[in-house]
Amino acid sequence: MLALGACAATPGAKALETANYGPTPTASLAARIREAFRPLLLDPDQAEFRCGEPEQGWGHDQKGFVYGWVIWTDVNAKNQFGAFTGWRTYKVLTVDSEVHSIYEPEGQDLFGQPKFNKVR
């Protein structure tokens, strides 16, 4: 039973090969990523960001799998005491050059890879 549940959690190889990922995001996407994080941070104006290069990827929504571009984003934000908390990595899924979802690490899977939980 566990194997069947695991298969449904990721798209198949054929789906990944034939998916429409949309246009490659432009450099202005970094500003949209910062804006998407604003409601999630205590002091968004002081947060530091490092955005990686876009790569084809996928996420979930109510209808199933969503394909677009993933930008691995490191965020160093301040806590309620005004101190930086340290860099945390987020998976940001963009669809048609707009931020669709933000995922945060929630631990590691059986292979030691970080699992991500949708926060937006």
N, C-alpha and C positions, 0 to 999 in steps of 0.2 A: 504494500500500500504506500509506503514512504516513497518509493521510486516513482509511482504514478503522480503523486503530488509535486515532486521535484521537477518532473518533465513539464508540467503545466506552468511552472513559475518562470520559464524562459522560452523565448521563441525558438522554433526549430531552425536548423541550418538553411533550409530552403526559404523560409520566411525572411531570414536575415539577408540572404543573397538577393532576393527580389524586392525587398522593401524600398519604398520611396523615402529617402532621408531628407529630401528637400535641398535647397541651395546651401552652399557653404556659408556659414555666418561671416559677417564683416567685422572689422576691428571695432566698430562702435558697440558691439555686443557687450563688451566689458562694462560699459556704463549702465546698460540695462540689467546686467547681473547685480551690480551694486544696488540699483534701485529695487530689485526684487528682494534683496536681503533687508532693506530698511525696516519693514514691520517686524522682523525677527530679532533685531538687535536692540540693546538698551541705549547705545550711543552710536548710531550708524554713521555719523559724520566723522568719528574718530577711528572707525574700523579700517584695517589694512587688508588689501586683497592681492592675491597672486592668481591669475587665470592661466590655465594651460592652453595648449593648442586644441582646436575643435577636432573631434573624432566621431565617426558615425556610431550611433548607439540607440538605445531604446529605454523605455520606461513603461509604466502602467497608468491607465486612467480607468474610469468606470466602465468603459466599453472594451477594455482589453489592452493589448500592446500598442504603444505609440512609438513611432520611429522619428528620429531627428538627429541632432548633433549634441554630443556630451562635451562639456567643458569642465574639467577637474579644476576646482577652485579652492584655494586655501584662504581661510579667513582668520584673522587675529582681531578679536573684538574685546571690548572692555566689559567688565562685570559691574555689579551694583556698587562696588567700592572704588571704581575708577581705574582698576588695574587691568592690564591686558591678560587674557586667559591663556594665551598660547595659540599656535596655529592649529586649526582643524580643517580637514579636507571634506569638501562637499562635492557631490556629483550633481551638476546642473544640466538638465535636459532642455534643449531649445528646439522649438518646432517653428519653421518658417521665420527664423531669426528673432523669435520672441521666447522669453523664458517660460517654459511650460511647467517644470517641476524642479524642486530642490530636494535632494536626498542627503541625509546625514548618516554617518557610520553608526551602526547599532551592535557592533561586535564582529566576530569572525565566523566564517562558515567552517565546514569540516576540513577544508583544504587550506585554512589559514588566511583566506582572502577576506577583506572587509565586506560585510553585508551592509546594505544601505536601506534606510527607512525614509519614506516620503514625509517631508515636513511642510511642503507647500504645493 
